[in-house]
């Protein structure tokens, strides 16, 4: 079972239940289209925390943990080593905190405008992306890994009715 816990700062104003529904759908889609799909129906409770933060908070975290003193669209903090993911369903504790995903409102909203999509659509993409990082995917180690991650993102987003975010339209 996948449990998604959210927190939203006031800048993400609006319907918190809507953000919770969006985050839950995005996390589940990422799981279902990854090799870890069986965990969705596992007896173990797997928790993913999604924080809808402001740019200042994300900038502070990005500086502290990545040495980059600027806000970024999404940060992921895995709590389970990638090589231990296959054994999650066999935990004796009955629950596992998979990790945290933190979105920066200003960056997310600006990127959504640049891409010509609604902020909630872009936030969904970023949560799928962040979840895949929690599941051991990476795009920093080379083109093949980036392409594999993007392929899962495309499939997960398509299952939610969201168009390919990586399509480049030529003018």
URHU-V994184 format. One record per pair of residues at least 6 apart in sequence whose C-alpha atoms are under 6 Angstrom apart, sorted by the first residue. I is the first residue (numbers start at 1). GAP is how many residues later the second one is. D is the distance in whole Angstrom. If there is no record, write none. Layout:
i=I gap=GAP d=D
i=I gap=GAP d=D
//
This chain:
i=1 gap=39 d=5
i=1 gap=40 d=5
i=1 gap=41 d=5
i=1 gap=44 d=5
i=2 gap=38 d=6
i=2 gap=43 d=6
i=2 gap=44 d=5
i=2 gap=45 d=6
i=3 gap=43 d=6
i=3 gap=44 d=5
i=4 gap=20 d=6
i=4 gap=43 d=6
i=4 gap=44 d=5
i=4 gap=45 d=6
i=5 gap=44 d=5
i=6 gap=43 d=6
i=6 gap=44 d=5
i=6 gap=45 d=6
i=7 gap=44 d=5
i=8 gap=43 d=6
i=8 gap=44 d=4
i=9 gap=44 d=6
i=26 gap=98 d=6
i=26 gap=101 d=6
i=26 gap=102 d=5
i=27 gap=101 d=6
i=29 gap=127 d=5
i=30 gap=98 d=5
i=30 gap=126 d=6
i=31 gap=6 d=5
i=33 gap=123 d=6
i=44 gap=45 d=6
i=44 gap=50 d=5
i=44 gap=51 d=5
i=45 gap=50 d=4
i=46 gap=49 d=6
i=46 gap=50 d=5
i=46 gap=51 d=6
i=47 gap=50 d=5
i=47 gap=51 d=6
i=48 gap=50 d=6
i=48 gap=51 d=5
i=49 gap=51 d=5
i=50 gap=50 d=6
i=50 gap=51 d=5
i=50 gap=52 d=6
i=51 gap=51 d=5
i=52 gap=51 d=5
i=53 gap=50 d=6
i=53 gap=51 d=5
i=54 gap=50 d=5
i=54 gap=51 d=5
i=55 gap=16 d=5
i=55 gap=49 d=5
i=55 gap=51 d=6
i=58 gap=13 d=5
i=58 gap=46 d=6
i=59 gap=10 d=6
i=59 gap=11 d=5
i=59 gap=12 d=4
i=62 gap=6 d=6
i=63 gap=6 d=4
i=73 gap=30 d=6
i=73 gap=31 d=5
i=73 gap=34 d=5
i=73 gap=35 d=5
i=74 gap=28 d=6
i=74 gap=29 d=5
i=75 gap=26 d=6
i=75 gap=27 d=5
i=76 gap=24 d=6
i=76 gap=25 d=5
i=76 gap=54 d=5
i=77 gap=22 d=5
i=77 gap=23 d=5
i=78 gap=21 d=4
i=78 gap=56 d=5
i=79 gap=19 d=5
i=79 gap=20 d=5
i=80 gap=18 d=6
i=82 gap=54 d=5
i=101 gap=29 d=6
i=109 gap=10 d=5
i=112 gap=6 d=6
i=112 gap=7 d=5
i=112 gap=10 d=6
i=139 gap=6 d=5
i=139 gap=7 d=4
i=154 gap=10 d=6
//
